Amino acid sequence: MIFDLSVVIKAQEESDKNLIHKKLNAALRQKYSGGESAEFVFVKKSVDARHGQLKLCLRYKAYVGEKPGLAQKEFSWLKADGSKKVVVVGSGPAGLFAALKLLERGVQPIIIERGRPTSERKRDIAAISVKGIVDADSNYCFGEGGAGTFSDGKLYTRSDKRGSIDEILQTFVHFGADPKILTDAHPHIGTNKLPQIINNMRAKIIELGGEFHFESRVVDFVIDDTSGPTTVRGVVARAADKSQKEFLADAVILATGHSATDIYELLARANPQSLEAKTFAVGVRVEHPRELIDKIQYHGKRAEANLGAAEYRLTTQVEGRGVYSFCMCPGGFVVPSATGPQEIVVNGMSAAERNSAWSNAAIVVETRPEDVAQIMAGQKAAADSGLENDIGSSQELAVGTFGLASDSGPVLGLERLAGGPVLGLCFRSWLERQTYLNGGASLGQSAQAAPAQRLVDFLAGRQSSSLPRSSYTPGLVSSRLDLWLPPFVARRLAEGFKAFDKNMKGFISPDALLIASETRTSTPVRILRDKATFECLGLSRLYPCGEGSGWSGGIVSSAMDGQNSANAILKSLSINS
């Protein structure tokens, strides 16, 4: 028999094995009255810092009359012979785990990645911070491993109905992750360790006959609509030397992430009915000294409890919209995550040790399609009349900054869409451009120097005369975020901060810094797909998955979504068993 047990101890009691053993036996007696002894196997640890007391919740499995041990997945992949092929667009978690799932049945994955391998991608990322130069195809969002590779590697998810979280975690361990991710309450790999794990995955996929094509941007679908439903037979990819090549396959998995706006353009051309607007969130990155957050969360007892950097999770409702923390990075850094020139986007990351002098999190406002439609319609009306408006100059609005940029110029502009499914993308693009215009470029500084404001000044409606030290290496510019952020965002942020300070006294601090703008928490667009087959509605043999599809968020849920798409393909090819 196996029993799940939980015991609560004071943080300083963690090394007292006798005490823990006594508590476990007492907990077991409440569930099992037999006289047999049990063996206990540690499962997870979490910190409870509520009510002014620091406690640890320890979870164990008690084995009575059975051999103890954690179930280990046996991985079994087959060498692909090329008789069945699937194009996988994108090498983030959705794409990589889809490829590995296909190889369990010997189906060859052909991975098309617009960015570069991790070793070269590191140089491109360094250029963003040092020189302010953004490579549109290789940056924090695009490249081998996807957006999570160089922005933390958090593995916590609540999406336990999508698939096996344990299988995803054990796969990461198989390829080199620390086994502690199997037992941590909030597992985390760290941006300094995740690239090598991704490299190991790539090596295994290639060893089994899979292909990787880096620096190859998908520019079109190969469509067959001569008979029956419109079917995607493959993709056209453009290499770094501008040459183009067709990749044909039995199916195409679209795992492009939340920042590939050009893919939505392709879908809008091929089948606009496959797209719908969805709720997303925008806001700022909030950075505190790590010591301050640790003191608040651990009530000044971090050192004696021997705990790592403190986390927090905050949420409230303001005027009918959620305001909440996202991607909290204890002992981490704020990083530049733009995917093109003349835009500024910020994100957060932590190394495995989580030992920097700062802690940060996105604080964002729930943004619904009707919010975007209303505010952008008002701004366009102001631009048409030549009036100044509350979130930008009429000149900026008039030159089409609501549109999305592509290599051939603005596409999917506001005038054409009039409230269409990608309006949120237009708004996101516009806000990132506004952030750039209020950043360092306008002052002759680095193009990625971000606008920032002390939290107390944001609430008081005044310019910050100075800014605290920050982990954001491209530099900061003092800016009145309260004036140029969209009013529905700024207003709700202000009320949210006040509510958070009631739960975390000291959150509002002169040392708290707001850095703009956080816009890539999720995509504003969902690619519609059949619930049973996972195929894109209206486009047969195309399987959208991961964050870019709008159906998942984060590394683990995206990995499971990629697995589910691969399983659907295997079933359609009658090779699912």
SVG drawing of the C-alpha trace seen along z (x, -y; Angstrom):
<svg xmlns="http://www.w3.org/2000/svg" viewBox="-16 -68 45 74">
<polyline fill="none" stroke="black" stroke-width="0.4" points="0.0,0.0 1.1,-3.5 -0.1,-6.6 0.5,-10.3 1.5,-12.2 2.2,-15.8 3.8,-17.2 4.4,-20.9 7.5,-21.9 9.3,-25.1 11.9,-26.1 14.8,-25.6 13.6,-22.1 14.3,-20.8 17.6,-19.1 15.9,-17.3 15.3,-13.9 14.0,-12.3 11.3,-15.0 10.2,-14.6 10.1,-10.8 7.9,-11.1 5.5,-13.4 5.3,-11.1 4.5,-8.1 1.8,-10.1 0.3,-11.2 0.4,-7.6 -1.5,-6.3 -4.3,-8.6 -4.7,-6.7 -3.5,-3.2 -4.1,-1.3 -2.0,1.8 1.2,2.6 3.5,2.9 6.4,0.4 6.6,-2.0 9.4,-3.4 9.1,-7.1 10.2,-8.7 10.4,-12.5 8.3,-14.0 8.1,-17.8 8.8,-20.8 7.0,-24.1 7.4,-27.2 4.5,-28.7 5.2,-32.3 1.7,-33.3 0.5,-34.8 4.0,-36.0 5.4,-32.5 7.9,-30.6 6.9,-27.0 7.8,-24.2 5.3,-21.8 7.0,-18.4 5.2,-15.8 6.2,-12.1 5.0,-8.8 4.7,-6.1 5.3,-2.5 3.7,0.2 4.5,3.8 5.9,2.5 9.3,1.6 9.7,-2.2 10.8,-4.3 9.7,-6.9 8.4,-5.6 10.9,-6.3 9.8,-6.6 11.6,-4.4 12.3,-6.3 12.2,-4.5 12.7,-6.2 13.0,-4.7 15.4,-5.5 13.3,-7.3 13.5,-5.8 12.0,-8.8 8.9,-7.0 6.7,-9.4 7.7,-13.0 6.3,-15.9 7.5,-19.4 7.8,-21.1 8.0,-24.9 9.8,-26.2 12.2,-24.5 10.7,-25.7 9.3,-23.3 6.2,-22.5 8.3,-21.8 11.0,-19.7 8.7,-17.6 6.5,-17.0 9.6,-15.9 10.6,-13.5 7.0,-12.1 7.0,-11.5 10.3,-9.6 8.7,-7.2 7.1,-5.8 9.9,-6.4 8.3,-9.4 10.9,-11.8 10.7,-15.4 12.0,-18.1 12.5,-21.1 12.5,-24.6 13.8,-27.3 14.1,-31.0 16.7,-31.6 20.2,-30.3 21.5,-27.5 22.1,-28.4 25.8,-29.0 25.3,-31.6 22.1,-32.9 24.1,-33.9 26.2,-36.3 23.0,-37.8 21.5,-38.3 24.7,-39.9 24.5,-42.4 21.1,-43.5 22.4,-44.5 25.8,-45.8 25.1,-47.5 21.3,-47.9 21.1,-45.8 18.2,-43.4 18.4,-40.6 14.8,-40.0 15.4,-36.3 17.7,-35.5 17.0,-37.1 15.4,-36.3 12.2,-35.0 13.5,-33.4 16.1,-30.7 16.9,-27.2 14.9,-26.3 12.4,-29.1 11.6,-32.0 12.2,-30.0 15.8,-29.1 17.3,-32.4 14.5,-33.7 14.5,-31.4 13.3,-27.9 10.4,-27.8 8.6,-24.5 5.7,-25.1 2.3,-24.6 -1.3,-23.9 -2.2,-22.3 -2.2,-18.8 -5.2,-17.7 -3.2,-18.3 -0.9,-15.4 1.8,-14.0 3.7,-16.8 6.0,-14.1 6.9,-12.8 7.9,-16.3 10.1,-16.8 11.6,-13.3 12.4,-14.1 14.3,-17.2 16.2,-15.1 17.0,-12.5 18.7,-15.3 20.7,-16.7 18.4,-18.7 19.0,-18.4 16.7,-15.7 15.5,-18.1 13.0,-19.4 11.1,-16.2 10.5,-17.2 10.6,-21.0 7.2,-22.6 8.2,-25.2 10.7,-23.5 13.2,-25.7 16.2,-24.8 17.9,-28.2 18.9,-30.1 22.6,-29.2 21.8,-25.4 18.9,-25.1 20.8,-25.7 22.9,-22.6 19.8,-20.5 18.3,-21.8 21.5,-21.0 21.3,-17.4 17.7,-17.1 18.8,-18.3 21.7,-15.8 19.3,-12.9 16.8,-14.0 19.5,-14.2 20.9,-10.8 17.5,-9.3 17.2,-10.8 15.5,-14.1 16.6,-17.3 17.2,-20.8 17.2,-23.7 18.4,-26.9 18.2,-30.4 15.2,-29.3 12.1,-31.5 8.8,-30.1 7.4,-32.5 4.5,-30.5 2.5,-27.3 2.3,-24.8 -1.4,-24.6 -3.5,-22.0 -7.1,-23.0 -7.7,-21.3 -10.0,-18.7 -11.7,-18.4 -10.7,-20.6 -7.8,-23.0 -4.8,-21.0 -1.3,-22.1 1.2,-19.9 4.4,-21.6 6.0,-25.0 8.3,-27.3 11.3,-28.5 13.7,-31.3 17.3,-30.8 19.8,-33.4 21.1,-33.7 17.6,-34.6 17.2,-31.3 13.9,-29.5 13.1,-25.8 10.0,-23.7 9.7,-21.2 6.9,-18.7 5.6,-16.3 2.6,-14.3 1.7,-17.0 2.9,-20.4 3.2,-21.3 3.1,-25.0 5.0,-25.7 6.2,-29.2 5.7,-30.9 3.8,-34.1 6.0,-36.6 5.9,-35.3 3.5,-37.9 4.4,-37.0 2.9,-33.5 -0.5,-35.1 -0.2,-37.1 0.2,-33.8 -2.8,-32.3 -4.9,-35.4 -4.1,-35.1 -4.6,-31.4 -7.7,-31.2 -8.7,-34.2 -11.5,-32.2 -8.9,-30.2 -8.0,-33.2 -9.8,-34.7 -8.9,-37.5 -8.3,-36.4 -7.6,-37.9 -4.0,-38.7 -2.1,-41.1 0.2,-44.0 2.0,-46.0 5.4,-46.6 8.3,-44.7 8.7,-45.5 12.1,-45.2 13.0,-45.2 16.2,-44.6 16.2,-40.9 16.9,-41.6 13.7,-43.5 11.5,-40.8 13.2,-38.2 12.6,-40.2 8.9,-40.7 8.3,-37.1 10.4,-35.4 9.7,-37.9 13.4,-38.5 14.2,-34.8 15.7,-33.8 19.2,-33.3 18.3,-31.2 16.0,-29.0 18.7,-28.6 16.2,-29.4 16.8,-30.7 15.5,-33.8 11.8,-34.4 9.0,-34.2 5.6,-35.9 2.4,-35.5 0.0,-38.4 -3.5,-38.9 -6.4,-41.3 -9.4,-42.7 -9.6,-46.3 -12.6,-47.7 -13.5,-44.2 -10.1,-43.2 -7.4,-41.0 -4.2,-42.6 -1.5,-40.1 2.1,-39.1 3.5,-36.9 6.9,-35.1 8.3,-36.1 12.1,-35.9 13.6,-35.7 17.3,-36.6 17.0,-37.4 17.5,-39.9 15.3,-42.1 16.2,-41.5 15.5,-43.1 13.1,-40.8 12.4,-42.9 12.1,-40.9 12.7,-43.8 14.2,-47.3 12.3,-50.4 10.5,-48.5 11.3,-47.8 10.0,-44.7 11.1,-43.6 11.1,-40.2 12.7,-38.4 15.0,-35.6 17.0,-33.8 20.1,-31.7 19.8,-28.3 21.3,-29.7 18.9,-32.7 21.5,-34.7 21.5,-38.1 20.9,-41.3 17.4,-41.8 14.0,-40.1 11.5,-41.0 8.1,-40.1 5.8,-41.3 2.8,-43.1 0.2,-43.1 -3.4,-44.0 -5.9,-41.7 -6.7,-43.0 -9.7,-41.8 -10.5,-42.3 -13.2,-44.8 -10.7,-46.9 -8.3,-47.1 -11.1,-47.8 -12.4,-50.7 -9.1,-52.4 -7.7,-52.0 -10.8,-53.2 -10.6,-56.3 -7.0,-56.9 -7.6,-56.5 -10.4,-59.0 -8.1,-61.4 -5.4,-60.9 -7.8,-61.4 -8.9,-64.7 -5.3,-65.8 -5.8,-66.0 -3.4,-65.1 -4.7,-62.1 -4.1,-60.4 -1.6,-57.7 0.4,-59.2 0.7,-62.0 -1.5,-62.2 1.6,-62.0 2.5,-58.6 -1.0,-57.3 -1.3,-58.7 1.7,-57.0 0.3,-53.6 2.1,-52.5 -1.0,-50.4 0.0,-48.1 2.3,-45.1 5.6,-45.2 7.0,-42.6 9.9,-42.5 7.6,-44.0 6.2,-46.8 3.2,-47.3 0.6,-44.6 -2.7,-43.9 -3.2,-47.6 -6.0,-48.9 -7.8,-50.4 -8.1,-46.9 -9.0,-45.0 -11.6,-47.3 -11.8,-45.1 -10.5,-41.9 -8.8,-39.0 -5.3,-40.5 -6.2,-43.9 -4.6,-42.9 -1.3,-42.3 -1.6,-45.7 -2.1,-47.2 0.9,-45.2 3.1,-46.4 2.0,-50.0 2.7,-49.9 6.2,-48.4 6.9,-51.2 5.6,-53.8 8.0,-52.3 10.8,-52.7 9.9,-56.3 10.0,-57.0 13.3,-55.1 16.9,-55.9 17.0,-56.2 15.3,-59.6 18.1,-60.8 21.0,-59.5 21.5,-56.5 21.3,-52.8 18.3,-51.8 17.3,-49.3 17.6,-51.7 14.1,-51.3 11.8,-53.9 11.5,-53.5 10.0,-55.2 10.1,-54.6 6.9,-52.9 6.3,-55.7 6.7,-58.3 4.3,-56.4 1.7,-56.5 2.4,-60.2 2.3,-61.2 5.8,-62.8 9.1,-62.3 11.7,-60.3 14.7,-62.6 16.9,-59.5 16.6,-55.8 17.9,-53.0 20.5,-50.5 19.0,-47.9 19.8,-44.5 18.7,-45.8 22.0,-46.1 21.1,-48.1 20.3,-51.1 17.3,-53.0 15.7,-56.4 13.6,-58.2 10.1,-58.5 6.6,-59.4 5.1,-55.9 1.9,-57.1 1.4,-59.6 2.0,-57.5 0.9,-54.0 -2.6,-53.4 -4.9,-54.9 -6.8,-51.7 -3.5,-50.0 -1.9,-52.7 -5.0,-53.3 -5.5,-49.6 -1.8,-49.1 -1.9,-51.9 -4.8,-50.4 -3.2,-46.9 0.0,-48.1 -1.9,-49.5 -3.8,-46.2 -0.5,-44.3 1.1,-46.4 -1.7,-45.4 -0.7,-41.7 3.1,-42.4 3.7,-45.4 6.7,-47.2 6.0,-46.2 5.5,-50.0 9.0,-51.2 11.3,-54.0 13.6,-51.3 10.9,-49.6 11.4,-50.2 8.9,-50.0 10.5,-49.2 8.3,-49.3 6.8,-47.5 5.9,-43.9 3.8,-42.8 4.6,-39.2 3.0,-37.3 0.8,-35.5 -0.4,-36.1 -3.5,-38.2 -4.6,-35.7 -5.8,-32.1 -5.5,-29.8 -8.7,-27.8 -8.3,-24.0 -10.5,-20.9 -10.8,-19.7 -10.5,-16.0 -8.0,-16.1 -6.0,-19.2 -6.0,-20.3 -6.4,-24.0 -10.0,-24.7 -10.2,-25.2 -6.6,-24.0 -6.3,-20.3 -2.9,-18.7 -1.8,-21.8 -1.4,-21.4 -1.0,-24.7 0.3,-24.2 2.2,-25.8 2.1,-29.5 1.8,-30.8 -1.4,-28.9 -3.0,-30.5 -3.7,-27.1 -0.9,-27.0 1.4,-29.2 4.8,-28.3 7.4,-25.6 5.6,-22.5 2.1,-23.2 3.6,-24.0 5.6,-20.8 2.5,-18.8 0.6,-20.6 3.3,-19.6 3.1,-16.0 -0.7,-16.1 -0.4,-17.4 2.2,-14.7 -0.1,-12.0 -3.0,-13.3 -0.8,-13.1 0.3,-9.6 -3.3,-8.6 -4.2,-10.1 -1.3,-8.2 -2.5,-5.0 0.8,-4.5 -0.2,-5.5 0.5,-2.2"/>
</svg>
